[in-house]
């Protein structure tokens, strides 16, 4: 009876293991679909010029290996061990999905981002010409704008090679490109306003010369120009 009971228990175990093995293989099919979606997104990004991070490539390769072993094995223990590893891999791959989605959206906006950078470059050249024409000494200030724009351009180039381990792509674009372009905009606006002020000051200088000439004519005519001279003197002090 004991032997018969032992045989029955062994057969029951085998049946349970066979069922569990079947379930593991079914779970592997679902994982393979998930893996296929991620790999397809990674391949598409790579064709668009993005370097797929080595860490993600390694996860995909491990996923393929484990899936193949579960598919081919007939031993429950092997499938169980591979299944546990597969569960961990699945969680790690899920963490990559939003990053890949963001990179995919960024790749669609890549041309727009490049156009925005080009607009700032054109604006910088116009501001440079303005400063040169008005002979305003803003070399240090203009150098700061140049550094800011170069930093944004470097960040744009990194979009195709950066391995997104700690930084989220959208955060990187916001902080390293968009914020930098906005800083450059503000700085160039300040230069244009300063240039406008310089132009106004130059007009005041021309008016002072006219007032001086008028005062000289009135003085020759023996007119009292004391008050007028005082006013022009104040204007000269302010101009200086």
C-alpha positions in Angstrom: 0.0 0.0 0.0 2.8 2.3 0.9 4.5 1.6 -2.4 1.2 2.1 -4.2 0.7 5.4 -2.4 4.2 6.4 -3.3 3.6 5.7 -6.9 0.3 7.6 -6.9 2.1 10.6 -5.2 4.9 10.5 -7.8 2.4 10.4 -10.6 0.5 13.3 -9.1 3.8 15.3 -8.8 4.7 14.6 -12.4 1.2 15.8 -13.5 1.5 19.0 -11.4 5.0 19.6 -12.8 3.8 19.0 -16.3 1.0 21.5 -15.8 3.4 24.0 -14.2 5.9 23.6 -17.1 3.1 24.3 -19.6 2.1 27.4 -17.7 5.8 28.6 -17.7 6.0 28.0 -21.4 2.8 30.1 -21.9 4.3 32.8 -19.7 7.4 32.7 -21.8 5.3 33.4 -24.9 3.9 36.6 -23.3 7.4 37.6 -22.3 8.6 37.0 -25.9 6.0 39.4 -27.1 7.0 42.0 -24.6 10.7 41.5 -25.6 9.8 41.7 -29.3 8.1 45.1 -28.8 11.0 46.5 -26.9 13.5 45.1 -29.4 11.5 46.6 -32.3 11.5 50.0 -30.7 15.2 49.8 -29.9 16.0 48.8 -33.5 13.9 51.6 -34.9 15.7 54.2 -32.8 19.0 52.7 -33.8 18.1 53.1 -37.5 17.3 56.8 -36.7 20.8 57.3 -35.4 20.3 56.7 -31.7 22.8 54.4 -30.0 20.9 51.8 -28.1 22.5 51.5 -24.6 24.7 48.5 -24.0 22.7 47.7 -20.8 19.5 47.4 -22.8 21.1 45.3 -25.5 22.4 42.9 -22.8 18.9 42.6 -21.2 17.4 41.8 -24.7 20.1 39.2 -25.3 19.5 37.5 -21.9 15.8 37.5 -22.6 16.3 35.7 -25.9 18.5 33.2 -24.2 16.2 32.4 -21.3 13.2 32.3 -23.6 14.9 29.8 -25.8 15.9 27.6 -22.9 12.4 27.5 -21.5 10.9 26.8 -24.9 13.3 23.8 -25.5 13.4 22.2 -22.1 11.3 19.4 -21.0 12.5 19.6 -17.4 10.3 21.5 -14.9 13.3 22.5 -12.7 15.2 24.1 -15.5 12.1 26.0 -16.7 11.3 27.1 -13.1 14.8 28.5 -12.6 14.7 30.2 -16.0 11.2 31.6 -15.2 12.5 33.2 -12.1 15.3 34.9 -14.0 12.8 35.9 -16.7 10.5 37.6 -14.2 13.4 39.8 -13.0 14.3 40.6 -16.6 10.7 41.5 -17.4 10.7 44.1 -14.6 14.0 45.6 -15.8 12.7 45.8 -19.4 9.6 47.5 -18.2 11.7 50.3 -16.8 13.2 50.9 -20.2 9.8 51.2 -22.0 9.0 54.8 -21.0 12.6 55.8 -21.9 12.3 54.3 -25.3 8.9 56.0 -25.7 10.4 59.3 -24.8 13.3 58.8 -27.2 10.9 57.9 -30.0 9.0 61.1 -29.4 12.2 63.1 -29.2 13.3 61.7 -32.5 10.1 63.0 -34.0 10.8 66.4 -32.5 14.5 66.3 -33.4 14.1 68.4 -36.5 12.1 71.0 -34.6 14.7 71.1 -31.8 17.5 71.6 -34.4 15.5 74.4 -36.1 15.1 76.2 -32.7 18.9 76.0 -32.2 19.5 77.4 -35.7 17.1 80.3 -34.9 19.2 81.2 -31.9 22.4 80.9 -33.9 21.0 83.4 -36.5 19.9 85.7 -33.6 23.3 85.5 -32.1 24.9 86.7 -35.4 22.5 89.6 -35.6 23.3 90.6 -32.1 27.0 90.4 -32.9 26.6 92.7 -35.8 24.5 95.1 -33.7 27.2 95.2 -31.0 29.9 95.8 -33.6 28.0 98.6 -35.3 27.3 100.5 -32.1 30.8 99.9 -30.8 29.6 98.5 -27.4 32.2 96.6 -25.3 30.3 93.4 -24.5 32.9 90.8 -25.3 32.6 89.0 -22.0 28.8 89.0 -22.1 28.7 87.8 -25.7 31.1 85.1 -24.8 28.7 83.9 -22.2 25.9 83.6 -24.7 28.2 81.7 -27.1 29.0 79.2 -24.3 25.3 78.7 -23.5 24.4 78.1 -27.2 27.4 75.7 -27.6 26.2 73.8 -24.5 22.7 73.4 -26.0 24.2 72.2 -29.3 26.4 69.6 -27.5 23.4 68.4 -25.6 21.5 68.0 -28.9 24.3 65.9 -30.3 24.2 63.7 -27.1 20.6 62.7 -27.8 22.0 60.2 -30.3 24.6 58.7 -28.0 23.6 59.1 -24.4 22.8 56.0 -22.4 19.8 56.9 -20.3 20.7 55.3 -17.0 19.9 58.1 -14.5 18.5 60.9 -16.6 15.1 60.7 -18.3 15.3 61.9 -21.9 12.6 64.6 -21.5 14.3 65.9 -18.4 17.6 66.0 -20.3 16.1 67.9 -23.2 14.4 70.4 -20.9 17.4 71.1 -18.7 20.2 70.8 -21.3 18.6 72.3 -24.4 15.3 74.2 -23.9 16.4 75.9 -20.7 19.7 76.9 -22.3 18.0 78.3 -25.3 15.7 80.4 -23.1 18.7 81.7 -21.2 20.3 82.7 -24.5 17.1 84.4 -25.6 17.0 86.4 -22.4 20.7 87.4 -22.7 20.3 88.4 -26.3 17.2 90.5 -25.4 19.4 92.3 -22.8 22.0 93.0 -25.5 19.4 94.4 -27.9 17.9 96.6 -25.2 21.4 97.8 -24.3 22.1 98.5 -27.9 18.8 100.4 -28.2 19.8 102.5 -25.1 23.2 103.1 -26.7 21.5 104.3 -29.9 19.3 106.7 -27.8 22.4 108.0 -26.0 24.1 108.6 -29.4 21.0 110.7 -30.4 21.3 112.7 -27.1 25.0 113.4 -28.0 23.9 114.8 -31.3 21.3 117.0 -29.6 23.9 118.2 -27.2 26.1 119.3 -30.1 23.1 121.2 -31.6 22.4 122.9 -28.2 26.1 123.9 -27.9 25.9 125.4 -31.4 22.7 127.3 -30.6 24.2 128.6 -27.3 27.2 129.8 -29.2 25.1 131.7 -31.7 22.9 133.3 -29.0 26.1 134.3 -27.0 27.4 136.1 -30.1 24.1 137.9 -30.2 24.8 139.1 -26.7 21.8 137.1 -25.4 21.7 135.8 -21.8 22.5 132.0 -22.1 23.2 131.3 -18.4 20.1 129.3 -17.7 20.3 127.4 -21.0 24.0 126.7 -20.4 23.3 125.3 -17.0 20.6 123.0 -18.4 22.9 121.7 -21.2 25.6 121.2 -18.6 23.3 119.0 -16.5 22.4 117.1 -19.7 26.1 116.6 -20.4 26.7 115.2 -16.9 23.8 112.8 -17.3 25.0 111.8 -20.8 28.5 111.0 -19.4 
